[in-house]
């Protein structure tokens, strides 16, 4: 029994060390699909265009101070026709937020995203997507001009 007790104590110590250490990872979670039916394919397309314009309005250029950094970017191929009654739109909105680490003279930047796929099939708009994050990156402070 003494040997088993020692193994349990060792495992508990290892678990405590692992959970106390900072963890850097990436992940994603799928969002539940949503559908909405409109009076016509044209009305569905108009709603999809309105939502895509909202995605574009979120974009903001990189703003950097001595202590923080913020930027929002959009990756999309735009609307793609897949037949006379099917239109598809895919986009990923990236949120980049950083803080300046004086000891290393670099920004630690976290990256989160929202990916959305919207498709008008006839008069029905289907929306799927996911949210997630990636590992932080590190960038030096730009030189003053």
PyMOL commands that place a pseudoatom at each C-alpha (Angstrom):
pseudoatom trace, name=CA, resn=UNK, resi=1, chain=A, elem=C, hetatm=0, pos=[0.000, 0.000, 0.000]
pseudoatom trace, name=CA, resn=UNK, resi=2, chain=A, elem=C, hetatm=0, pos=[2.860, 2.395, 0.753]
pseudoatom trace, name=CA, resn=UNK, resi=3, chain=A, elem=C, hetatm=0, pos=[4.033, 2.167, -2.862]
pseudoatom trace, name=CA, resn=UNK, resi=4, chain=A, elem=C, hetatm=0, pos=[0.578, 3.066, -4.191]
pseudoatom trace, name=CA, resn=UNK, resi=5, chain=A, elem=C, hetatm=0, pos=[0.288, 6.000, -1.783]
pseudoatom trace, name=CA, resn=UNK, resi=6, chain=A, elem=C, hetatm=0, pos=[3.637, 7.360, -2.987]
pseudoatom trace, name=CA, resn=UNK, resi=7, chain=A, elem=C, hetatm=0, pos=[2.532, 7.061, -6.639]
pseudoatom trace, name=CA, resn=UNK, resi=8, chain=A, elem=C, hetatm=0, pos=[-0.692, 8.933, -5.915]
pseudoatom trace, name=CA, resn=UNK, resi=9, chain=A, elem=C, hetatm=0, pos=[1.203, 11.690, -4.137]
pseudoatom trace, name=CA, resn=UNK, resi=10, chain=A, elem=C, hetatm=0, pos=[3.602, 11.963, -7.113]
pseudoatom trace, name=CA, resn=UNK, resi=11, chain=A, elem=C, hetatm=0, pos=[0.699, 12.134, -9.559]
pseudoatom trace, name=CA, resn=UNK, resi=12, chain=A, elem=C, hetatm=0, pos=[-0.977, 14.807, -7.446]
pseudoatom trace, name=CA, resn=UNK, resi=13, chain=A, elem=C, hetatm=0, pos=[2.234, 16.850, -7.414]
pseudoatom trace, name=CA, resn=UNK, resi=14, chain=A, elem=C, hetatm=0, pos=[2.583, 16.525, -11.193]
pseudoatom trace, name=CA, resn=UNK, resi=15, chain=A, elem=C, hetatm=0, pos=[-1.061, 17.538, -11.674]
pseudoatom trace, name=CA, resn=UNK, resi=16, chain=A, elem=C, hetatm=0, pos=[-0.557, 20.592, -9.436]
pseudoatom trace, name=CA, resn=UNK, resi=17, chain=A, elem=C, hetatm=0, pos=[2.507, 21.639, -11.449]
pseudoatom trace, name=CA, resn=UNK, resi=18, chain=A, elem=C, hetatm=0, pos=[0.727, 21.209, -14.769]
pseudoatom trace, name=CA, resn=UNK, resi=19, chain=A, elem=C, hetatm=0, pos=[-2.346, 23.168, -13.730]
pseudoatom trace, name=CA, resn=UNK, resi=20, chain=A, elem=C, hetatm=0, pos=[-0.274, 25.969, -12.179]
pseudoatom trace, name=CA, resn=UNK, resi=21, chain=A, elem=C, hetatm=0, pos=[1.820, 26.503, -15.316]
pseudoatom trace, name=CA, resn=UNK, resi=22, chain=A, elem=C, hetatm=0, pos=[0.511, 28.949, -17.930]
pseudoatom trace, name=CA, resn=UNK, resi=23, chain=A, elem=C, hetatm=0, pos=[-1.058, 27.065, -20.800]
pseudoatom trace, name=CA, resn=UNK, resi=24, chain=A, elem=C, hetatm=0, pos=[-0.851, 28.343, -24.347]
pseudoatom trace, name=CA, resn=UNK, resi=25, chain=A, elem=C, hetatm=0, pos=[-3.040, 26.604, -26.873]
pseudoatom trace, name=CA, resn=UNK, resi=26, chain=A, elem=C, hetatm=0, pos=[-5.552, 27.165, -29.596]
pseudoatom trace, name=CA, resn=UNK, resi=27, chain=A, elem=C, hetatm=0, pos=[-9.120, 26.071, -29.904]
pseudoatom trace, name=CA, resn=UNK, resi=28, chain=A, elem=C, hetatm=0, pos=[-12.432, 26.470, -31.605]
pseudoatom trace, name=CA, resn=UNK, resi=29, chain=A, elem=C, hetatm=0, pos=[-16.062, 25.829, -30.926]
pseudoatom trace, name=CA, resn=UNK, resi=30, chain=A, elem=C, hetatm=0, pos=[-18.768, 25.304, -33.526]
pseudoatom trace, name=CA, resn=UNK, resi=31, chain=A, elem=C, hetatm=0, pos=[-21.823, 27.493, -33.337]
pseudoatom trace, name=CA, resn=UNK, resi=32, chain=A, elem=C, hetatm=0, pos=[-25.240, 25.887, -33.776]
pseudoatom trace, name=CA, resn=UNK, resi=33, chain=A, elem=C, hetatm=0, pos=[-26.679, 26.263, -37.285]
pseudoatom trace, name=CA, resn=UNK, resi=34, chain=A, elem=C, hetatm=0, pos=[-29.440, 28.825, -37.786]
pseudoatom trace, name=CA, resn=UNK, resi=35, chain=A, elem=C, hetatm=0, pos=[-31.935, 29.091, -40.639]
pseudoatom trace, name=CA, resn=UNK, resi=36, chain=A, elem=C, hetatm=0, pos=[-34.339, 31.823, -41.619]
pseudoatom trace, name=CA, resn=UNK, resi=37, chain=A, elem=C, hetatm=0, pos=[-36.861, 31.783, -44.454]
pseudoatom trace, name=CA, resn=UNK, resi=38, chain=A, elem=C, hetatm=0, pos=[-37.623, 34.898, -46.517]
pseudoatom trace, name=CA, resn=UNK, resi=39, chain=A, elem=C, hetatm=0, pos=[-40.349, 35.731, -49.017]
pseudoatom trace, name=CA, resn=UNK, resi=40, chain=A, elem=C, hetatm=0, pos=[-38.016, 35.183, -51.994]
pseudoatom trace, name=CA, resn=UNK, resi=41, chain=A, elem=C, hetatm=0, pos=[-34.455, 34.376, -53.030]
pseudoatom trace, name=CA, resn=UNK, resi=42, chain=A, elem=C, hetatm=0, pos=[-33.882, 38.104, -53.681]
pseudoatom trace, name=CA, resn=UNK, resi=43, chain=A, elem=C, hetatm=0, pos=[-34.953, 38.948, -50.111]
pseudoatom trace, name=CA, resn=UNK, resi=44, chain=A, elem=C, hetatm=0, pos=[-32.601, 36.270, -48.773]
pseudoatom trace, name=CA, resn=UNK, resi=45, chain=A, elem=C, hetatm=0, pos=[-29.715, 37.702, -50.830]
pseudoatom trace, name=CA, resn=UNK, resi=46, chain=A, elem=C, hetatm=0, pos=[-30.500, 41.225, -49.577]
pseudoatom trace, name=CA, resn=UNK, resi=47, chain=A, elem=C, hetatm=0, pos=[-30.245, 39.994, -45.966]
pseudoatom trace, name=CA, resn=UNK, resi=48, chain=A, elem=C, hetatm=0, pos=[-26.993, 38.174, -46.700]
pseudoatom trace, name=CA, resn=UNK, resi=49, chain=A, elem=C, hetatm=0, pos=[-25.575, 41.361, -48.263]
pseudoatom trace, name=CA, resn=UNK, resi=50, chain=A, elem=C, hetatm=0, pos=[-26.660, 43.362, -45.191]
pseudoatom trace, name=CA, resn=UNK, resi=51, chain=A, elem=C, hetatm=0, pos=[-24.913, 40.892, -42.872]
pseudoatom trace, name=CA, resn=UNK, resi=52, chain=A, elem=C, hetatm=0, pos=[-21.750, 40.920, -45.031]
pseudoatom trace, name=CA, resn=UNK, resi=53, chain=A, elem=C, hetatm=0, pos=[-21.687, 44.733, -44.887]
pseudoatom trace, name=CA, resn=UNK, resi=54, chain=A, elem=C, hetatm=0, pos=[-21.882, 44.448, -41.087]
pseudoatom trace, name=CA, resn=UNK, resi=55, chain=A, elem=C, hetatm=0, pos=[-18.849, 42.153, -41.160]
pseudoatom trace, name=CA, resn=UNK, resi=56, chain=A, elem=C, hetatm=0, pos=[-16.929, 44.729, -43.213]
pseudoatom trace, name=CA, resn=UNK, resi=57, chain=A, elem=C, hetatm=0, pos=[-17.848, 47.550, -40.797]
pseudoatom trace, name=CA, resn=UNK, resi=58, chain=A, elem=C, hetatm=0, pos=[-16.058, 45.711, -37.974]
pseudoatom trace, name=CA, resn=UNK, resi=59, chain=A, elem=C, hetatm=0, pos=[-12.670, 46.088, -39.683]
pseudoatom trace, name=CA, resn=UNK, resi=60, chain=A, elem=C, hetatm=0, pos=[-10.374, 48.555, -37.957]
pseudoatom trace, name=CA, resn=UNK, resi=61, chain=A, elem=C, hetatm=0, pos=[-6.761, 49.409, -38.757]
pseudoatom trace, name=CA, resn=UNK, resi=62, chain=A, elem=C, hetatm=0, pos=[-3.955, 48.601, -36.369]
pseudoatom trace, name=CA, resn=UNK, resi=63, chain=A, elem=C, hetatm=0, pos=[-3.888, 51.071, -33.493]
pseudoatom trace, name=CA, resn=UNK, resi=64, chain=A, elem=C, hetatm=0, pos=[-0.799, 50.910, -31.320]
pseudoatom trace, name=CA, resn=UNK, resi=65, chain=A, elem=C, hetatm=0, pos=[0.115, 52.858, -28.221]
pseudoatom trace, name=CA, resn=UNK, resi=66, chain=A, elem=C, hetatm=0, pos=[3.123, 52.468, -25.950]
pseudoatom trace, name=CA, resn=UNK, resi=67, chain=A, elem=C, hetatm=0, pos=[1.182, 49.799, -24.041]
pseudoatom trace, name=CA, resn=UNK, resi=68, chain=A, elem=C, hetatm=0, pos=[-1.532, 48.257, -26.248]
pseudoatom trace, name=CA, resn=UNK, resi=69, chain=A, elem=C, hetatm=0, pos=[-2.290, 47.136, -29.768]
pseudoatom trace, name=CA, resn=UNK, resi=70, chain=A, elem=C, hetatm=0, pos=[-5.656, 46.492, -31.444]
pseudoatom trace, name=CA, resn=UNK, resi=71, chain=A, elem=C, hetatm=0, pos=[-6.657, 45.501, -34.969]
pseudoatom trace, name=CA, resn=UNK, resi=72, chain=A, elem=C, hetatm=0, pos=[-9.648, 43.811, -36.641]
pseudoatom trace, name=CA, resn=UNK, resi=73, chain=A, elem=C, hetatm=0, pos=[-9.242, 42.201, -40.073]
pseudoatom trace, name=CA, resn=UNK, resi=74, chain=A, elem=C, hetatm=0, pos=[-11.625, 40.435, -42.436]
pseudoatom trace, name=CA, resn=UNK, resi=75, chain=A, elem=C, hetatm=0, pos=[-10.786, 37.504, -44.704]
pseudoatom trace, name=CA, resn=UNK, resi=76, chain=A, elem=C, hetatm=0, pos=[-13.391, 36.682, -47.340]
pseudoatom trace, name=CA, resn=UNK, resi=77, chain=A, elem=C, hetatm=0, pos=[-13.723, 35.740, -50.970]
pseudoatom trace, name=CA, resn=UNK, resi=78, chain=A, elem=C, hetatm=0, pos=[-17.040, 37.583, -51.094]
pseudoatom trace, name=CA, resn=UNK, resi=79, chain=A, elem=C, hetatm=0, pos=[-20.290, 36.183, -52.444]
pseudoatom trace, name=CA, resn=UNK, resi=80, chain=A, elem=C, hetatm=0, pos=[-20.073, 33.107, -54.679]
pseudoatom trace, name=CA, resn=UNK, resi=81, chain=A, elem=C, hetatm=0, pos=[-22.953, 31.999, -56.898]
pseudoatom trace, name=CA, resn=UNK, resi=82, chain=A, elem=C, hetatm=0, pos=[-23.417, 28.199, -56.799]
pseudoatom trace, name=CA, resn=UNK, resi=83, chain=A, elem=C, hetatm=0, pos=[-26.398, 27.983, -59.133]
pseudoatom trace, name=CA, resn=UNK, resi=84, chain=A, elem=C, hetatm=0, pos=[-29.378, 30.152, -60.055]
pseudoatom trace, name=CA, resn=UNK, resi=85, chain=A, elem=C, hetatm=0, pos=[-30.916, 29.921, -56.558]
pseudoatom trace, name=CA, resn=UNK, resi=86, chain=A, elem=C, hetatm=0, pos=[-27.826, 29.393, -54.379]
pseudoatom trace, name=CA, resn=UNK, resi=87, chain=A, elem=C, hetatm=0, pos=[-25.429, 32.074, -53.141]
pseudoatom trace, name=CA, resn=UNK, resi=88, chain=A, elem=C, hetatm=0, pos=[-22.696, 31.436, -50.568]
pseudoatom trace, name=CA, resn=UNK, resi=89, chain=A, elem=C, hetatm=0, pos=[-20.590, 33.783, -48.426]
pseudoatom trace, name=CA, resn=UNK, resi=90, chain=A, elem=C, hetatm=0, pos=[-17.714, 32.752, -46.167]
pseudoatom trace, name=CA, resn=UNK, resi=91, chain=A, elem=C, hetatm=0, pos=[-15.755, 35.122, -43.949]
pseudoatom trace, name=CA, resn=UNK, resi=92, chain=A, elem=C, hetatm=0, pos=[-13.403, 35.107, -41.003]
pseudoatom trace, name=CA, resn=UNK, resi=93, chain=A, elem=C, hetatm=0, pos=[-13.157, 38.146, -38.747]
pseudoatom trace, name=CA, resn=UNK, resi=94, chain=A, elem=C, hetatm=0, pos=[-9.883, 38.280, -36.799]
pseudoatom trace, name=CA, resn=UNK, resi=95, chain=A, elem=C, hetatm=0, pos=[-9.500, 40.244, -33.563]
pseudoatom trace, name=CA, resn=UNK, resi=96, chain=A, elem=C, hetatm=0, pos=[-5.881, 41.028, -32.625]
pseudoatom trace, name=CA, resn=UNK, resi=97, chain=A, elem=C, hetatm=0, pos=[-5.269, 42.474, -29.156]
pseudoatom trace, name=CA, resn=UNK, resi=98, chain=A, elem=C, hetatm=0, pos=[-1.840, 43.021, -27.677]
pseudoatom trace, name=CA, resn=UNK, resi=99, chain=A, elem=C, hetatm=0, pos=[-0.088, 44.290, -24.617]
pseudoatom trace, name=CA, resn=UNK, resi=100, chain=A, elem=C, hetatm=0, pos=[3.476, 45.576, -24.472]
pseudoatom trace, name=CA, resn=UNK, resi=101, chain=A, elem=C, hetatm=0, pos=[5.831, 43.481, -22.314]
pseudoatom trace, name=CA, resn=UNK, resi=102, chain=A, elem=C, hetatm=0, pos=[8.591, 45.814, -21.148]
pseudoatom trace, name=CA, resn=UNK, resi=103, chain=A, elem=C, hetatm=0, pos=[11.000, 43.061, -20.084]
pseudoatom trace, name=CA, resn=UNK, resi=104, chain=A, elem=C, hetatm=0, pos=[11.189, 41.682, -23.631]
pseudoatom trace, name=CA, resn=UNK, resi=105, chain=A, elem=C, hetatm=0, pos=[10.406, 44.959, -25.461]
pseudoatom trace, name=CA, resn=UNK, resi=106, chain=A, elem=C, hetatm=0, pos=[7.744, 43.132, -27.476]
pseudoatom trace, name=CA, resn=UNK, resi=107, chain=A, elem=C, hetatm=0, pos=[3.992, 43.040, -27.837]
pseudoatom trace, name=CA, resn=UNK, resi=108, chain=A, elem=C, hetatm=0, pos=[2.254, 39.815, -26.884]
pseudoatom trace, name=CA, resn=UNK, resi=109, chain=A, elem=C, hetatm=0, pos=[-0.701, 39.634, -29.255]
pseudoatom trace, name=CA, resn=UNK, resi=110, chain=A, elem=C, hetatm=0, pos=[-3.688, 37.343, -28.775]
pseudoatom trace, name=CA, resn=UNK, resi=111, chain=A, elem=C, hetatm=0, pos=[-5.701, 36.329, -31.818]
pseudoatom trace, name=CA, resn=UNK, resi=112, chain=A, elem=C, hetatm=0, pos=[-9.372, 35.349, -31.741]
pseudoatom trace, name=CA, resn=UNK, resi=113, chain=A, elem=C, hetatm=0, pos=[-11.675, 34.771, -34.686]
pseudoatom trace, name=CA, resn=UNK, resi=114, chain=A, elem=C, hetatm=0, pos=[-15.259, 34.327, -35.772]
pseudoatom trace, name=CA, resn=UNK, resi=115, chain=A, elem=C, hetatm=0, pos=[-15.801, 32.303, -38.941]
pseudoatom trace, name=CA, resn=UNK, resi=116, chain=A, elem=C, hetatm=0, pos=[-19.205, 32.435, -40.608]
pseudoatom trace, name=CA, resn=UNK, resi=117, chain=A, elem=C, hetatm=0, pos=[-20.681, 30.628, -43.596]
pseudoatom trace, name=CA, resn=UNK, resi=118, chain=A, elem=C, hetatm=0, pos=[-23.956, 31.979, -44.949]
pseudoatom trace, name=CA, resn=UNK, resi=119, chain=A, elem=C, hetatm=0, pos=[-25.851, 30.415, -47.812]
pseudoatom trace, name=CA, resn=UNK, resi=120, chain=A, elem=C, hetatm=0, pos=[-29.072, 31.390, -49.518]
pseudoatom trace, name=CA, resn=UNK, resi=121, chain=A, elem=C, hetatm=0, pos=[-30.646, 28.272, -50.999]
pseudoatom trace, name=CA, resn=UNK, resi=122, chain=A, elem=C, hetatm=0, pos=[-33.803, 29.557, -52.618]
pseudoatom trace, name=CA, resn=UNK, resi=123, chain=A, elem=C, hetatm=0, pos=[-35.508, 31.711, -50.001]
pseudoatom trace, name=CA, resn=UNK, resi=124, chain=A, elem=C, hetatm=0, pos=[-33.804, 30.041, -47.002]
pseudoatom trace, name=CA, resn=UNK, resi=125, chain=A, elem=C, hetatm=0, pos=[-30.738, 31.567, -45.381]
pseudoatom trace, name=CA, resn=UNK, resi=126, chain=A, elem=C, hetatm=0, pos=[-28.576, 29.043, -43.546]
pseudoatom trace, name=CA, resn=UNK, resi=127, chain=A, elem=C, hetatm=0, pos=[-25.837, 30.241, -41.207]
pseudoatom trace, name=CA, resn=UNK, resi=128, chain=A, elem=C, hetatm=0, pos=[-23.095, 28.129, -39.642]
pseudoatom trace, name=CA, resn=UNK, resi=129, chain=A, elem=C, hetatm=0, pos=[-19.820, 29.096, -38.074]
pseudoatom trace, name=CA, resn=UNK, resi=130, chain=A, elem=C, hetatm=0, pos=[-17.322, 28.807, -35.298]
pseudoatom trace, name=CA, resn=UNK, resi=131, chain=A, elem=C, hetatm=0, pos=[-15.407, 30.929, -32.822]
pseudoatom trace, name=CA, resn=UNK, resi=132, chain=A, elem=C, hetatm=0, pos=[-11.876, 30.297, -31.736]
pseudoatom trace, name=CA, resn=UNK, resi=133, chain=A, elem=C, hetatm=0, pos=[-8.428, 31.484, -30.820]
pseudoatom trace, name=CA, resn=UNK, resi=134, chain=A, elem=C, hetatm=0, pos=[-4.834, 30.761, -31.759]
pseudoatom trace, name=CA, resn=UNK, resi=135, chain=A, elem=C, hetatm=0, pos=[-1.527, 30.942, -29.958]
pseudoatom trace, name=CA, resn=UNK, resi=136, chain=A, elem=C, hetatm=0, pos=[-0.252, 34.389, -29.049]
pseudoatom trace, name=CA, resn=UNK, resi=137, chain=A, elem=C, hetatm=0, pos=[2.429, 35.916, -31.230]
pseudoatom trace, name=CA, resn=UNK, resi=138, chain=A, elem=C, hetatm=0, pos=[5.184, 38.345, -30.268]
pseudoatom trace, name=CA, resn=UNK, resi=139, chain=A, elem=C, hetatm=0, pos=[6.200, 41.456, -32.219]
pseudoatom trace, name=CA, resn=UNK, resi=140, chain=A, elem=C, hetatm=0, pos=[8.811, 44.095, -31.447]
pseudoatom trace, name=CA, resn=UNK, resi=141, chain=A, elem=C, hetatm=0, pos=[7.817, 47.704, -30.873]
pseudoatom trace, name=CA, resn=UNK, resi=142, chain=A, elem=C, hetatm=0, pos=[8.175, 49.477, -34.231]
pseudoatom trace, name=CA, resn=UNK, resi=143, chain=A, elem=C, hetatm=0, pos=[11.020, 51.964, -34.423]
pseudoatom trace, name=CA, resn=UNK, resi=144, chain=A, elem=C, hetatm=0, pos=[10.032, 55.597, -34.032]
pseudoatom trace, name=CA, resn=UNK, resi=145, chain=A, elem=C, hetatm=0, pos=[10.294, 57.626, -37.247]
for i in range(1, 145): cmd.bond("trace and resi %d" % i, "trace and resi %d" % (i + 1))
show_as sticks, trace
zoom trace
